[in-house]
Amino acid sequence: MRRASVLEWSTVIGIFDSGVGGLTVWRHVSDAAPQADLWYLADQANVPYGPRPLDEVRSIVTEVTDRLVMLGASTVVMACHTASAAALEEMRQRHPHLSFVGLEPAIKPATEWTETGRVGVLATSTTLDGPLYARVVERYAGDVEVITRPAPELVTMVETGEIDPGTIEDAVMPLVDTGIDALVLGCTHFGFLADHIAAITGSDVRIIDPAPAVAAQVLRVADLEGSGTRNFETTGDQLTFVTQLERLLH
Ligand code: DGL
């Protein structure tokens, strides 16, 4: 008789990010799959990932992924472009029995949409410097000019909740001034700033938030028939995290 492993019975979908950014993906999955068992891990002891070298992010992501595996996750969602850039392929090899969903900057929809032939990407430096980003541009950009800007200050803004429209404008306007008509949010934190960013870019620039498409992919690969549990964990300060969850998820 074949013995089923614990993992075959597990329905836990582990979703992680350096902080609260991955909640932009979590909320779509949670709304669409009320019966799914979701475990959200915010690695706030290490936030931000963005300014760290790829190797360092890779070793952090290995630990975080192992933690989710220990909790019984059968699907791991890297709701973080930076983590995916650093370690998605390595984690797939390390845990071949798990399903992984990761994020790459949404260059494809942007290049399909653009009429000006220019698209912008706001992301972290680690994402923009990594080989995953280079591959995505090579594959989808074609003749379209892709103009990038690292914006680590916006990650901090979402974590603290201290929204400063002037700082958002300083990050976004240099891209808008180049004539882009699509702006890719290449960091999951930025989904929480989408309305502020749209107010600055105006309606001529389409804001592309990858969260709904990533959530749709999670719904395709994960086991959605659990007990509807919702767990949240942080490696940082618990009380701060509770306040952030209340602020961002109402
Ligand atoms: N939310 C993350 C991303 O999508 C990373 C933010 C950070 O820790 O720098 O890249």
Boltz pocket constraint, residues with backbone or C-beta under 6 A from the ligand:
constraints:
  - pocket:
      binder: B
      contacts: [[A, 17], [A, 18], [A, 19], [A, 21], [A, 22], [A, 46], [A, 47], [A, 48], [A, 49], [A, 50], [A, 51], [A, 79], [A, 80], [A, 81], [A, 82], [A, 83], [A, 124], [A, 127], [A, 155], [A, 186], [A, 187], [A, 188], [A, 189]]
      max_distance: 6.0
